Amino acid sequence: MANRFFEGAAHAAVYAKFRPRPPTSLAERIVSFAKETIFMSKNGIKKTNGSQGETLKAAADVGCGSGQSTEILSPYVEAVTGLDVSEAQVLEARKLNKYPNVSYKVSPAETLPFSDKSLSLVTSCQACHWFDMPAFYKEVDRILVPGGVLALYGYLFPKPIHESFGDELYSLIDHVYNKDTGGYWGSGRLDVDNSYSDGRFKIPYPEFIRDESHYVDKTATVAELTGYLTSWSGFQNFRAKNGDEAAQKILENFQDKFIKTLKVSTTPEETSIPLRFHYFLLMGRKPS
């Protein structure tokens, strides 16, 4: 049974507001790989053949949350379905959806509502560490067409970009993670920290690749960065166990230290900081 986090309506709204949108370069890398038809020529050299200008027919984004990772596929796929076990997350995604070729459904990762060999692409962003992976792989293999692609990806905690205080600022984020909320995370979070390097994330297809070259930069206020911390499952678990007052104290201490480290006199709402989210991407192709 997969773990279930991020399910409350309020948490879904926070998740939608503060979680990053994956970079265009990552979406294009996934789609480009999915469009390739790779074969061995007579002399043993790999070649590619395919219409990179055409859109894919159908794709699914599993563990879609509030839809940030689903909507990036819209320009490249005729029909995209985002799926999440949380009804609150799906309702939030539907509320925010602006794409006519994107739809959302409530579904666990291990039983997906698609017919056999019906999808060209299945993706999952920052979610599969909560799945029953053997059951998920079996289900993905059932619904992918021959040559179809499974792409698993995620991102690390944001690194503040500052010429003088970048490391000190990141240590404040790390303190909230490891110290303030350290005992309130599910074991799956360590898999994200390790960029899905555990063997169970090696997609069980002969053609398998890893790509860690993608990142997205986002400028946020210190108040918005603090809001991002509230989207963490560890923070939400701490809040549920210890109450709003204790949780608020963590946020206030973080903001105060962040502002002091920057040596500015502006408020958290008035103080902006560039953030860099590094992504890791794993892809495998079902044999033709």
Salt bridges, closest charged atoms under 4 A:
GLU7 OE2 - ARG4 NE 2.73
GLU36 OE1 - ARG285 NH2 3.41
GLU71 OE2 - ARG21 NH1 2.24
GLU78 OE2 - LYS57 NZ 3.32
GLU92 OE1 - LYS95 NZ 3.41
ASP116 OD1 - ARG142 NH1 2.79
GLU139 OE2 - ARG142 NH2 2.85
ASP180 OD2 - HIS175 ND1 3.55
ASP191 OD2 - ARG200 NH2 2.33
ASP193 OD1 - ARG189 NH2 3.10
ASP198 OD2 - ARG200 NH1 3.29
GLU207 OE1 - ARG285 NE 2.99
ASP211 OD2 - ARG29 NE 3.76
ASP211 OD2 - HIS214 NE2 2.93
GLU212 OE2 - ARG210 NH1 2.95
ASP217 OD1 - ARG276 NE 2.68
ASP244 OD1 - ARG239 NE 2.92
